[in-house]
Amino acid sequence: MPFVRIQSKEGRTPEQKEALAKAIIESMIDQGYANKEAIRVIFEDMAKEDFYSGEDY
């Protein structure tokens, strides 16, 4: 069972997350990776103050 975990800064709407999840699932189906029922997508929102990258310095 494919399991896709997306970690990102908080702030995306449920609609944005749904659109991204659908695009990921459709792409995996198109590539023959798995059938629709087997794919899982989970979003992990991180507080902005808990997330840093090289661009932040």
N, CA, C and O atoms as a GROMACS GRO file, in nm:
protein
  228
    1MET      N    1   0.085  -0.117   0.000
    1MET     CA    2   0.000   0.000   0.000
    1MET      C    3   0.090   0.124   0.000
    1MET      O    4   0.164   0.144   0.096
    2PRO      N    5   0.085   0.206  -0.104
    2PRO     CA    6   0.162   0.330  -0.107
    2PRO      C    7   0.109   0.429  -0.002
    2PRO      O    8  -0.011   0.448   0.015
    3PHE      N    9   0.203   0.490   0.068
    3PHE     CA   10   0.170   0.585   0.172
    3PHE      C   11   0.253   0.710   0.146
    3PHE      O   12   0.375   0.706   0.155
    4VAL      N   13   0.186   0.821   0.114
    4VAL     CA   14   0.254   0.947   0.083
    4VAL      C   15   0.235   1.042   0.200
    4VAL      O   16   0.122   1.072   0.239
    5ARG      N   17   0.346   1.090   0.256
    5ARG     CA   18   0.340   1.184   0.368
    5ARG      C   19   0.393   1.319   0.320
    5ARG      O   20   0.504   1.327   0.265
    6ILE      N   21   0.314   1.423   0.340
    6ILE     CA   22   0.353   1.558   0.300
    6ILE      C   23   0.367   1.643   0.425
    6ILE      O   24   0.270   1.666   0.497
    7GLN      N   25   0.489   1.688   0.450
    7GLN     CA   26   0.516   1.775   0.564
    7GLN      C   27   0.539   1.916   0.511
    7GLN      O   28   0.623   1.936   0.423
    8SER      N   29   0.465   2.012   0.564
    8SER     CA   30   0.481   2.149   0.517
    8SER      C   31   0.434   2.246   0.624
    8SER      O   32   0.373   2.208   0.724
    9LYS      N   33   0.464   2.373   0.600
    9LYS     CA   34   0.419   2.476   0.692
    9LYS      C   35   0.267   2.480   0.693
    9LYS      O   36   0.202   2.456   0.591
   10GLU      N   37   0.211   2.511   0.807
   10GLU     CA   38   0.066   2.524   0.818
   10GLU      C   39   0.018   2.640   0.731
   10GLU      O   40   0.097   2.728   0.694
   11GLY      N   41  -0.110   2.640   0.700
   11GLY     CA   42  -0.168   2.752   0.627
   11GLY      C   43  -0.241   2.714   0.499
   11GLY      O   44  -0.312   2.796   0.443
   12ARG      N   45  -0.224   2.591   0.453
   12ARG     CA   46  -0.296   2.551   0.332
   12ARG      C   47  -0.439   2.513   0.369
   12ARG      O   48  -0.465   2.456   0.475
   13THR      N   49  -0.530   2.545   0.281
   13THR     CA   50  -0.671   2.518   0.306
   13THR      C   51  -0.702   2.371   0.281
   13THR      O   52  -0.627   2.302   0.212
   14PRO      N   53  -0.812   2.322   0.337
   14PRO     CA   54  -0.854   2.185   0.307
   14PRO      C   55  -0.872   2.162   0.157
   14PRO      O   56  -0.843   2.054   0.107
   15GLU      N   57  -0.919   2.263   0.087
   15GLU     CA   58  -0.939   2.251  -0.058
   15GLU      C   59  -0.805   2.234  -0.131
   15GLU      O   60  -0.795   2.156  -0.225
   16GLN      N   61  -0.703   2.308  -0.088
   16GLN     CA   62  -0.570   2.294  -0.148
   16GLN      C   63  -0.513   2.155  -0.123
   16GLN      O   64  -0.455   2.094  -0.212
   17LYS      N   65  -0.530   2.107  -0.002
   17LYS     CA   66  -0.480   1.974   0.033
   17LYS      C   67  -0.552   1.867  -0.048
   17LYS      O   68  -0.490   1.773  -0.097
   18GLU      N   69  -0.682   1.881  -0.061
   18GLU     CA   70  -0.760   1.783  -0.138
   18GLU      C   71  -0.715   1.781  -0.283
   18GLU      O   72  -0.699   1.674  -0.342
   19ALA      N   73  -0.694   1.899  -0.342
   19ALA     CA   74  -0.651   1.907  -0.482
   19ALA      C   75  -0.515   1.840  -0.500
   19ALA      O   76  -0.494   1.768  -0.598
   20LEU      N   77  -0.422   1.864  -0.408
   20LEU     CA   78  -0.290   1.803  -0.417
   20LEU      C   79  -0.299   1.652  -0.399
   20LEU      O   80  -0.236   1.577  -0.474
   21ALA      N   81  -0.376   1.607  -0.302
   21ALA     CA   82  -0.392   1.463  -0.279
   21ALA      C   83  -0.450   1.395  -0.404
   21ALA      O   84  -0.403   1.289  -0.444
   22LYS      N   85  -0.551   1.456  -0.464
   22LYS     CA   86  -0.611   1.398  -0.585
   22LYS      C   87  -0.509   1.390  -0.698
   22LYS      O   88  -0.503   1.290  -0.769
   23ALA      N   89  -0.427   1.496  -0.714
   23ALA     CA   90  -0.326   1.497  -0.820
   23ALA      C   91  -0.222   1.387  -0.797
   23ALA      O   92  -0.180   1.320  -0.891
   24ILE      N   93  -0.181   1.370  -0.674
   24ILE     CA   94  -0.083   1.265  -0.641
   24ILE      C   95  -0.142   1.127  -0.669
   24ILE      O   96  -0.077   1.043  -0.731
   25ILE      N   97  -0.264   1.105  -0.622
   25ILE     CA   98  -0.329   0.975  -0.643
   25ILE      C   99  -0.347   0.947  -0.792
   25ILE      O  100  -0.319   0.836  -0.837
   26GLU      N  101  -0.394   1.045  -0.868
   26GLU     CA  102  -0.414   1.026  -1.012
   26GLU      C  103  -0.282   0.996  -1.082
   26GLU      O  104  -0.277   0.911  -1.172
   27SER      N  105  -0.176   1.064  -1.043
   27SER     CA  106  -0.045   1.039  -1.103
   27SER      C  107   0.003   0.898  -1.074
   27SER      O  108   0.056   0.831  -1.162
   28MET      N  109  -0.016   0.852  -0.952
   28MET     CA  110   0.027   0.717  -0.916
   28MET      C  111  -0.053   0.613  -0.992
   28MET      O  112   0.001   0.510  -1.034
   29ILE      N  113  -0.181   0.639  -1.011
   29ILE     CA  114  -0.265   0.547  -1.089
   29ILE      C  115  -0.219   0.546  -1.234
   29ILE      O  116  -0.204   0.439  -1.294
   30ASP      N  117  -0.196   0.666  -1.292
   30ASP     CA  118  -0.153   0.676  -1.432
   30ASP      C  119  -0.020   0.604  -1.457
   30ASP      O  120   0.001   0.550  -1.565
   31GLN      N  121   0.068   0.604  -1.359
   31GLN     CA  122   0.198   0.539  -1.372
   31GLN      C  123   0.191   0.389  -1.342
   31GLN      O  124   0.292   0.318  -1.352
   32GLY      N  125   0.072   0.342  -1.306
   32GLY     CA  126   0.055   0.200  -1.277
   32GLY      C  127   0.116   0.159  -1.144
   32GLY      O  128   0.146   0.041  -1.122
   33TYR      N  129   0.134   0.256  -1.056
   33TYR     CA  130   0.198   0.228  -0.928
   33TYR      C  131   0.108   0.150  -0.833
   33TYR      O  132   0.154   0.060  -0.762
   34ALA      N  133  -0.021   0.185  -0.833
   34ALA     CA  134  -0.116   0.117  -0.743
   34ALA      C  135  -0.257   0.152  -0.786
   34ALA      O  136  -0.279   0.245  -0.864
   35ASN      N  137  -0.353   0.077  -0.735
   35ASN     CA  138  -0.492   0.112  -0.763
   35ASN      C  139  -0.538   0.217  -0.662
   35ASN      O  140  -0.478   0.235  -0.556
   36LYS      N  141  -0.644   0.283  -0.695
   36LYS     CA  142  -0.695   0.396  -0.616
   36LYS      C  143  -0.719   0.361  -0.470
   36LYS      O  144  -0.686   0.440  -0.381
   37GLU      N  145  -0.774   0.246  -0.446
   37GLU     CA  146  -0.812   0.207  -0.310
   37GLU      C  147  -0.691   0.182  -0.219
   37GLU      O  148  -0.704   0.184  -0.097
   38ALA      N  149  -0.575   0.160  -0.277
   38ALA     CA  150  -0.457   0.126  -0.198
   38ALA      C  151  -0.373   0.247  -0.158
   38ALA      O  152  -0.288   0.236  -0.069
   39ILE      N  153  -0.395   0.361  -0.220
   39ILE     CA  154  -0.309   0.477  -0.198
   39ILE      C  155  -0.358   0.560  -0.080
   39ILE      O  156  -0.478   0.586  -0.066
   40ARG      N  157  -0.264   0.600   0.004
   40ARG     CA  158  -0.294   0.685   0.119
   40ARG      C  159  -0.209   0.811   0.113
   40ARG      O  160  -0.090   0.804   0.082
   41VAL      N  161  -0.269   0.926   0.142
   41VAL     CA  162  -0.197   1.054   0.147
   41VAL      C  163  -0.227   1.117   0.282
   41VAL      O  164  -0.343   1.130   0.321
   42ILE      N  165  -0.123   1.157   0.353
   42ILE     CA  166  -0.142   1.224   0.481
   42ILE      C  167  -0.064   1.355   0.481
   42ILE      O  168   0.048   1.363   0.431
   43PHE      N  169  -0.125   1.456   0.538
   43PHE     CA  170  -0.061   1.587   0.551
   43PHE      C  171  -0.023   1.610   0.696
   43PHE      O  172  -0.102   1.586   0.787
   44GLU      N  173   0.098   1.657   0.717
   44GLU     CA  174   0.145   1.693   0.850
   44GLU      C  175   0.179   1.842   0.847
   44GLU      O  176   0.279   1.882   0.787
   45ASP      N  177   0.096   1.922   0.910
   45ASP     CA  178   0.120   2.066   0.915
   45ASP      C  179   0.213   2.100   1.030
   45ASP      O  180   0.196   2.053   1.142
   46MET      N  181   0.311   2.182   1.000
   46MET     CA  182   0.405   2.227   1.102
   46MET      C  183   0.384   2.375   1.127
   46MET      O  184   0.363   2.453   1.034
   47ALA      N  185   0.388   2.414   1.253
   47ALA     CA  186   0.376   2.555   1.287
   47ALA      C  187   0.490   2.631   1.219
   47ALA      O  188   0.603   2.582   1.212
   48LYS      N  189   0.460   2.750   1.169
   48LYS     CA  190   0.562   2.828   1.097
   48LYS      C  191   0.686   2.852   1.182
   48LYS      O  192   0.797   2.856   1.130
   49GLU      N  193   0.666   2.868   1.313
   49GLU     CA  194   0.782   2.893   1.400
   49GLU      C  195   0.864   2.766   1.426
   49GLU      O  196   0.971   2.773   1.487
   50ASP      N  197   0.815   2.652   1.382
   50ASP     CA  198   0.887   2.525   1.399
   50ASP      C  199   0.953   2.477   1.271
   50ASP      O  200   1.006   2.366   1.266
   51PHE      N  201   0.951   2.559   1.167
   51PHE     CA  202   1.000   2.518   1.037
   51PHE      C  203   1.100   2.621   0.987
   51PHE      O  204   1.069   2.740   0.978
   52TYR      N  205   1.220   2.575   0.954
   52TYR     CA  206   1.324   2.664   0.902
   52TYR      C  207   1.391   2.599   0.783
   52TYR      O  208   1.399   2.476   0.774
   53SER      N  209   1.440   2.681   0.692
   53SER     CA  210   1.517   2.632   0.579
   53SER      C  211   1.634   2.728   0.558
   53SER      O  212   1.644   2.830   0.625
   54GLY      N  213   1.720   2.695   0.465
   54GLY     CA  214   1.833   2.781   0.435
   54GLY      C  215   1.792   2.921   0.393
   54GLY      O  216   1.867   3.017   0.414
   55GLU      N  217   1.674   2.934   0.335
   55GLU     CA  218   1.625   3.065   0.291
   55GLU      C  219   1.590   3.156   0.409
   55GLU      O  220   1.577   3.277   0.392
   56ASP      N  221   1.574   3.099   0.527
   56ASP     CA  222   1.534   3.176   0.644
   56ASP      C  223   1.650   3.250   0.710
   56ASP      O  224   1.629   3.329   0.802
   57TYR      N  225   1.773   3.226   0.662
   57TYR     CA  226   1.889   3.288   0.727
   57TYR      C  227   1.947   3.398   0.642
   57TYR      O  228   2.045   3.461   0.681
   0.00000   0.00000   0.00000
